[in-house]
Amino acid sequence: MTPLSKRTIATVGSGVMAEAMIAGLLRGSLVEPTQVVASHPRPDRRDQLHREYAIRSVASNTEAVAGADVVLLAIKPQMLARVGREIGPELRKGQLVLSIIAGATTAALTGILGHDQVVRSMPNTPARLGKGMTVWYATPETTDEQRAQAKALLRALGEEIEVDDEKMVAMATAVSGTGPTYVFLVMEALIDAAVHLGFPRHVAHDLVIETLEGSTLFAKQSGMHPAELRNMVTSPGGTSAAALHELESGRLRTVLSEAVWAAYHRTVELGDQLEAAVSESSRPHPGS
Ligand SMILES: NC(=O)c1ccc[n+]([C@@H]2O[C@H](COP(=O)([O-])OP(=O)(O)OC[C@H]3O[C@@H](n4cnc5c(N)ncnc54)[C@H](OP(=O)(O)O)[C@@H]3O)[C@@H](O)[C@H]2O)c1
């Protein structure tokens, strides 16, 4: 028996990320197609999901949610107020809502859904390949069984870490959530530098991609601190020493640190805006 045996999973907002989870769950035989129902407003998308994964797909979010053990909420943040109001009344005690919506705090989620068994998670883009890193927080009202379900579901996207302080999800949004952006920019800059040196672009691309992948694998498998690894390849008066001098005088570490702080502040700001929008939309309108 696994945490997802005989459990039904509904995906609401069945786009790129929900599909990555469905594909990962089925690939790992964690669930049968009959355990999954996806709702989507577009008929072509419903047909595609049904054809590719043999799962049930429905037009109505409330139909998908009714009776599901876990509801994956993977709509865009701006849809939260509308979809939350729609599915909230269908939710019953015992159902887990697993949100991957960037910036959506548990206060915003529980407020709009009127449901307190909620997980807030932050995956990242490599989740599309099952190579993501997700940080997640569960409200105190969730049961051990529901946390085990959340863990199993998020494993379908790659690695996961549960935190007991929700602030860490916002912090992770700035590090691992936004992290691929930093890496892609460094990747692009190195490729351009290699082209500037005289390499054809496709060669420059391969040199950089393989170097980044190999270095990451080396750091992961050796378990050594990056400074140790860097010292290993920095010989006195050598090429690495010359390059490092330039990187330090360009304040690379400080710039990266400032970028992470900026992303963190923006995450908190977006979370506050989402909470305000959700509470505004829950307030009865005059005359209604
Ligand atoms: N992509 C990432 O790498 C990543 C990483 C971390 C977190 N996230 C979060 O994950 C969530 C989903 O991202 P995504 O990249 O999967 O976006 P996406 O592909 O746009 O998925 C959202 C889906 O919701 C559908 N939708 C629109 N209105 C709906 C409604 N009223 N009811 C139900 N479904 C509706 C959209 O349909 P249409 O296609 O017709 O618009 C779309 O298929 C976002 O909140 C994002 O912040 C994404």
PDBQT file of the ligand as one rigid body, heavy atoms in Angstrom, charges set to zero:
ROOT
HETATM    1  N1  LIG A 301       5.428  26.553 -14.917  1.00  0.00    +0.000 N 
HETATM    2  C1  LIG A 301       6.283  26.472 -13.902  1.00  0.00    +0.000 C 
HETATM    3  O1  LIG A 301       7.473  26.192 -14.056  1.00  0.00    +0.000 OA
HETATM    4  C2  LIG A 301       5.780  26.729 -12.500  1.00  0.00    +0.000 A 
HETATM    5  C3  LIG A 301       6.651  26.608 -11.417  1.00  0.00    +0.000 A 
HETATM    6  C4  LIG A 301       6.172  26.820 -10.122  1.00  0.00    +0.000 A 
HETATM    7  C5  LIG A 301       4.834  27.136  -9.911  1.00  0.00    +0.000 A 
HETATM    8  N2  LIG A 301       4.020  27.257 -10.978  1.00  0.00    +0.000 N 
HETATM    9  C6  LIG A 301       2.604  27.602 -10.730  1.00  0.00    +0.000 C 
HETATM   10  O2  LIG A 301       1.800  26.563 -11.224  1.00  0.00    +0.000 OA
HETATM   11  C7  LIG A 301       0.553  27.092 -11.689  1.00  0.00    +0.000 C 
HETATM   12  C8  LIG A 301       0.288  26.542 -13.083  1.00  0.00    +0.000 C 
HETATM   13  O3  LIG A 301       1.325  26.904 -13.939  1.00  0.00    +0.000 OA
HETATM   14  P1  LIG A 301       1.408  26.303 -15.419  1.00  0.00    +0.000 P 
HETATM   15  O4  LIG A 301       2.727  26.706 -15.968  1.00  0.00    +0.000 OA
HETATM   16  O5  LIG A 301       0.995  24.857 -15.393  1.00  0.00    +0.000 OA
HETATM   17  O6  LIG A 301       0.245  27.181 -16.120  1.00  0.00    +0.000 OA
HETATM   18  P2  LIG A 301      -0.760  26.780 -17.296  1.00  0.00    +0.000 P 
HETATM   19  O7  LIG A 301      -0.118  25.787 -18.207  1.00  0.00    +0.000 OA
HETATM   20  O8  LIG A 301      -1.307  28.034 -17.854  1.00  0.00    +0.000 OA
HETATM   21  O9  LIG A 301      -1.938  25.992 -16.498  1.00  0.00    +0.000 OA
HETATM   22  C9  LIG A 301      -3.087  26.603 -16.009  1.00  0.00    +0.000 C 
HETATM   23  C10 LIG A 301      -4.263  25.960 -16.724  1.00  0.00    +0.000 C 
HETATM   24  O10 LIG A 301      -5.468  26.424 -16.119  1.00  0.00    +0.000 OA
HETATM   25  C11 LIG A 301      -6.418  26.519 -17.167  1.00  0.00    +0.000 C 
HETATM   26  N3  LIG A 301      -7.561  27.353 -16.774  1.00  0.00    +0.000 N 
HETATM   27  C12 LIG A 301      -7.844  28.647 -17.146  1.00  0.00    +0.000 A 
HETATM   28  N4  LIG A 301      -9.001  29.034 -16.585  1.00  0.00    +0.000 NA
HETATM   29  C13 LIG A 301      -9.456  27.986 -15.842  1.00  0.00    +0.000 A 
HETATM   30  C14 LIG A 301     -10.606  27.782 -15.035  1.00  0.00    +0.000 A 
HETATM   31  N5  LIG A 301     -11.534  28.733 -14.852  1.00  0.00    +0.000 N 
HETATM   32  N6  LIG A 301     -10.765  26.575 -14.432  1.00  0.00    +0.000 NA
HETATM   33  C15 LIG A 301      -9.844  25.596 -14.591  1.00  0.00    +0.000 A 
HETATM   34  N7  LIG A 301      -8.740  25.740 -15.343  1.00  0.00    +0.000 NA
HETATM   35  C16 LIG A 301      -8.537  26.916 -15.962  1.00  0.00    +0.000 A 
HETATM   36  C17 LIG A 301      -5.625  27.122 -18.295  1.00  0.00    +0.000 C 
HETATM   37  O11 LIG A 301      -6.311  27.000 -19.517  1.00  0.00    +0.000 OA
HETATM   38  P3  LIG A 301      -5.868  27.845 -20.831  1.00  0.00    +0.000 P 
HETATM   39  O12 LIG A 301      -4.651  27.144 -21.346  1.00  0.00    +0.000 OA
HETATM   40  O13 LIG A 301      -7.025  27.761 -21.733  1.00  0.00    +0.000 OA
HETATM   41  O14 LIG A 301      -5.579  29.228 -20.338  1.00  0.00    +0.000 OA
HETATM   42  C18 LIG A 301      -4.335  26.305 -18.200  1.00  0.00    +0.000 C 
HETATM   43  O15 LIG A 301      -4.445  25.101 -18.952  1.00  0.00    +0.000 OA
HETATM   44  C19 LIG A 301       0.679  28.617 -11.651  1.00  0.00    +0.000 C 
HETATM   45  O16 LIG A 301      -0.064  29.125 -10.571  1.00  0.00    +0.000 OA
HETATM   46  C20 LIG A 301       2.149  28.870 -11.442  1.00  0.00    +0.000 C 
HETATM   47  O17 LIG A 301       2.345  29.980 -10.589  1.00  0.00    +0.000 OA
HETATM   48  C21 LIG A 301       4.453  27.048 -12.251  1.00  0.00    +0.000 A 
ENDROOT
TORSDOF 0
